[in-house]
Amino acid sequence: MESPADEVAIGCDAFRIYRSGKMDRLHRPARVPAGHDPATGVASKDVVIDASTGLSVRLFLPSRGGSPSGKLPILVFFHGGAFLIESAVSPLYHGYAASLAAAAGVLAVSVEYRLALEHPVPAAYDDAWTALLWAASARDEWIAQHGDAARLFLAGDSAGGNMVHNVLVRLTSFSDPAAPRIEGAILLHPWFGGNALVEGEDATRAKEMARMWEFACPGAAGGADDPRMNPMAPGAPALESLPCDRMLVCAGEKDWAAARDRAYYAAVAASAWPGRTAWLESEGQGHVFFLEKPECAKARELMDRVVTFVHES
C-alpha cells in the first residue's frame, strides 16, 4: 500500500513531486552544443564560473556590432522553469538566447544555474548573483573585447523574471563602490505569487503555484508571501529602491501569471522609483508563448519591443 509520503503532490508532463520531497524528472531536455548558430549567425561558448558548484554560463556573440565603438550591451539572462526544470543549453533556451542576441545586438550571458529540488532556492538566486558579478567584471575575453560593461541588462522569463527582481533587490544592499550599474531590467511573464489573491487571479492555479514554490524553496517565510515570491508582501524590500534605470514588464493576456504581473508593474509604477517603466501585454497569448511559437506575429512583436527597449536612450 502506498504511504502518504509516496503520494504525488504536484505532477505535470515534465516532473512529479511527491509529498516526501522526492522528485522524478520525466523530461530531460537535450543539450545543444555551443558553436556557430546558422539560423542567426550567432557564435556561442560555455564558460564555467564556479567549479565547486557547477555554475556555468553560455555566451552568445552576434556577428554585428552594437555602438559606434563596436561594443555590445551585455544582457544577463535567466531561464524559466519554476526553479525546477530547463537549462540554458536546451533547444528552447539556446534558440531564444541566440535569437535575442542577434535581434537586439547584445552579448547575451545565459546562466546555467542550479535547480531545485536538489539545490533548493536560494541556490538559483546565488548563482544568478555570481553570474552578474562575473559578467560585469569582464574577465572573459569575449566580454572584454566585445562587451560594454557600462550597459548592463538583466532579463528572464517566468522564474527567471522573478530572479531578475531578486537580483535587483540584492544589488540594493551591495555596498561595493564597483557594484554593477543596471541600465535595464526585462521581466518576461515573471512568476510572482502571494497568499491573498489579486484581481483577476485564478484561485486554483494560484494554490498550485504556491505549493510548487514551497517545494522549490522549503525555507520560504510565509509561503507564497515570502518577499522573494511576493514583492508586494508586508515587509518586502521597497520597490522604489530597485537599482536600474528602466524596466519592461511583459505578460500574456491569457497567462496564469498575468494578474500578478499587472499588479507588480502597477506597484513599481506607483512607487517613488525614479526609473521609467514600460508594459506589454500580448493579446490572446499564454505563459511564455514566445518560446514555443517564436515565429508567430505576437512573438515577433514582443521581440521587437525588447529590442526597442534595449536601444532606448
N, C-alpha and C positions, 0 to 999 in steps of 0.2 A: 504494500500500500504506500502511495506517495505521501511523504511527510509535507507539512505546511511549508517548510523551508525549500522544498523542491518545486513548489508551485511557481508558475510563470507570473511575474509581477508586471512586466512590460514586454510585449512582443511585436515584432514587425518583420518585414522581409529581410532586413539586414542583421538583426540580432534578437536574442532573447535574454532578458534579465530575470533571474529568479529571486525569490524573497530572501534567500540566503546571501545574496550579493554576488553569486556566480553569474557569469555572462558567457553565452555562446555566440560567437561571431559566425553568422550564416553566410555572409558575403565579404570576401576579402578582395578589394579592388586590385586589378592588375597594376604593375608598376611600369610607367612609360620611361624608357631610358632618356637621359639627358642628351643633348646634342643639338643638331640643326632641325628646326621645325619647318618642313617645306610649305606648309599651308600659310604661315605668317612670315617666314624669313627670320624668325627669332632664334637666337642661339641660347642654350641653357646649360648650366652646370650645377653640380651638387657640391656643397661645402659643409663639412662637419664643424660645428661651432664648439660643442662640448662633448668630448668623447665619453665622459663619465656618465652623462645622462642619455646620450644618443641624439641630442638635439642637432638638427641639420637644417639647411635651407636649400632651396633650388632658386638660382638666379636666372632671370630672363632678360636678355640683352637684345633690343631691337636693332635693325640694320640702319635706321636713320637717326640722326642727331636730334637733340631737343632744343636747347637755347642756341643763340648765335655762336656761343663758345663750343658748342657740340656736347656740352654736359647735359645729362638727363636727370629729371626729377627722380628721386628714389621713392618707390612705393612698397611698403612692407605689408604683405597680405597674409591674413589668417583664414584658413579654410573653415567651412562649416562641418556639421555632422554631430551636433548635440554633445560635443566634447568626447564622443564615444567612438566614432567611425570616421572613415575617409582619410585622405592623405594628400599632401602637396604634390605627390608624384603619380596620383591616379589619373586615368584618362580624363575624368571630369575636370579636375582642378589644374592639371598640366595644361589642358586645352584652354581653359578660361584665362589662366595667368599669361599664357603666350599671346592670346588674342588681346588681352588688356595692355600688355607691354607694347604690342605692335600698334594698336589703335591710339593709345594715349602718348606714345613716345616716352615711356618711363622705363627705368631699370627696376624690374619687379623682384622683390625678395619674398618668396613664398615659403612660409615656415612649416616645417615638419615637426610639430610639437607632440609631446607625449599625450596619450589618450587614456581616459578613464575606461573601465573601472580599474585596470591595472595600475594606473597612475592617477589617483583622484585629483580633481580640482582642489588646490590651485596650481598643480603642476603645469597645466596649459598656460595659465597666466604668467607663471615664472619663465617659461620658455619664450613666450611672446615678448616679455620684457627684455630678456637676454638677447633675443634676436634683434630687437630695435636698437639696443645699445651697440651691438656688433655692427649693424648696418651703418649707423651714424658715425662709427669710428673710422670707416673707410679703410679698414686693414686689408680687405680683399682687393686684388689687383684690378678686377673689373670695376668695382665701385670706385676705387681711387682714380682710375683712368677715365671712366665714363660717367660717374655719378656726381650729382650736385648735392652734397650733404646739407647745404643751406635750404634745399627744397625737399623736405621730407613729408611723405603722406602715409597715413595708416588706412587700410581698407580690410574689410572682411565681410563674409556673408553668414547669416544665421548665428550659430555660436561664435563664429569669427567676428561678426558685428558686435556681439556682446564683448568680445575680447578687446576690440578697438576702444570701447568706452572704458573698460577697466585698465587698460594700459595708460590711457589719458589720466585716469584718476591716480594711478601710481606715480605718474610724472609730476603731479601737483606737489607731492611731498619729497621729490628728488632735489636735494639742495646743491648738488654739484654745479658749479658755475659753467661747466661744459655740457650741461644737460641738453639733449637734442631738442631743437625747436620744431614743432609740428605745424606745417603750413595748413594741411587739410586732413579731415577725417571723413571717410566714406563708409557708412553703415548700410549694408545691403541686406534688407529683410532681417534686421537683428533680432536675436532671441532674448526677450525680456519677459518677466513674469511678475507675480505678486499674489498674495493670499486673497485679496479682495478684487473682484472683477472690475475692469474698466469698461466704459461704454462700448458696446459692440463686440465684446469678447465672449466667446463660446465657453460655457462653464465646464462642459465635459472635456474639451480639448485642453483648457487651462489646467484642469486637475491632472490630466495625463502628463502634461509637460512639467508640472511641478514635481511629480513623482520621479520623472526622468532626471530632473535637476538634482533631487535629493540623492539619487543613486550615484550620479556623476560627482557630486560634492557632498559626501556624507557629513562633513563638518559644517554644513550651511546653518548659519544662525537665523532662526525664524523661518526656515524652509524657503519658500519662494519669495519671502520678504527679506532675505539676505540682500544687503545692498549691492552685491555683485550681480544678482539677478534682477533686483528691482531698484533701479537708480532713483526712484521717487519715494522709496520707503522712508519712514521716520528714522532720522539719524544717518541717512545716506550722505556721502560727500556732496557738497554744494555744486550744482551744475554750473553755476556762474564762474567757477574756478577752472573749468576744463581748459587745458593749455594748448589750444590750437586756434588758428586764425579763422578757419572756415569749416563748416560741417555740412555734409549732404546725407540725408536720411532717405532711404528708398523702401517701398513696400509694394506688395501686390494687392490689388483690391480684394481678391478672394483668399488671401493668405491668412492662415490661422494666427499669424503674428501681427497682422496689420493694426489691430486695435491698440496693442501695446506700443507699436512703432509710432502711431499717430500721437499717443499720449506722451511718449518720450520726446518726440520732436516739439510738441506744443510746450512741454515743460522747459526744454532748453531755450526755445524762442521767447518764452515769457519770463525767463530769469534775467538777472543782471549781467549775463555773459556778454562780453563786448564783441564777440565774433559775429560772422554772418552765417545764417542758417539757410538751407535750401531743402525742399521736399519734392519727391517724385513718387507718385502712386501709379502703378501700371494697371490700367483698366482691364478687368476680366481675368487677371492672372493670379496664380497661386504662389506658394512659397518657393523661392529660388528657381522660378520657371526658366530663367535665362541660362541656367546650367544645362538643362535638358533640351531646351529649344533655342540654341544660340543664334540661329538664323531667322527666327520669327521677327516680325516687324516691331513688336514691343521690346524684344531683347535688344534689337539694334537701337531703338530709341533710348533704352537705358544705357547702353554703352556710349552712345553719343553724349548723353547727359554727364556721364562720368568723365569723358574726355574733355568736355567743355569746362567742367568743374576744376579739373587739374590745371587747365591753362588760363583760368580767370586770373586777373590781377587784383 
